[in-house]
Amino acid sequence: MEDVYLSDYARWDPKPFIIQFGEGFGLRYYGLAYVLGFIIGGWLLKVYYEKKLSPFDKNQRQDIFLYIIIGVAVGGRLGYYVFYNTRDLFHEPWTIFQIWKGGMASHGGFIGIALTIWYTARKFKQPFWRVADLICTLAPAGLFLGRIANFLNGELWGKQTYFKFAVIFTNDPSTPLLPRHPSQLYEALLEGLVLLIYTQWRIWKTDILKRAPGRLVGEFLFGYAILRIFGEHFREPDADLIMGLSRGSFYSVILAIFAVFILWRSTSKKALSS
């Protein structure tokens, strides 16, 4: 049966390192994804300023991206332990600092970014929702690259399938090896590329930033939640279920409810006058 699988389906031999210097040490695709995501985000924020969509000059942008890096790293790492790996959080808390072993959660990263936005707005005396609308458009590029890195690393596998575009991961512990949905690539397209195109269309082709502060970040969060729930349908749960849902879906339901509140607020008179 394994021979049939190997001949009928694409095979991927995960390579987490671009360059490896020693056992478990080297330049990883995951690290490169983060770096490229921050570079693209910085470039977008620069263009926004040049086109008078953003109030942040060069020096302010440098500060903002330092805050974003800290928010993503701390929020994503703590989110992984709180949302997906509470056992290690209580029994081996020192592993939080072993970042080379991986483990980040996008929902935790969103919380970190929310705190970053609050601090940025406070420091530079800008309306919170104006900052939030700008910063949310930077996230999809990083989400896209992060999911590509998940695929290259051979992690967060999809469910078993006989779909013709299924992939066999050679680090899959199942015997025989199983063809699986390349769910990482599905999520890269949905959470990353689709949201990148949508948010860029909204920011350049509409007056949403002026007309309804907060609406764009609400749309982004709601879109992410729905697309994440859809993508989770093809993905193996990476932790115990909650109320019959994968943890990614459960947390996304909460995120969607929060996003609806933001969207409702963005249509209120208070939002329109802020």
Disulfide bonds with the S-S distance in Angstrom:
none
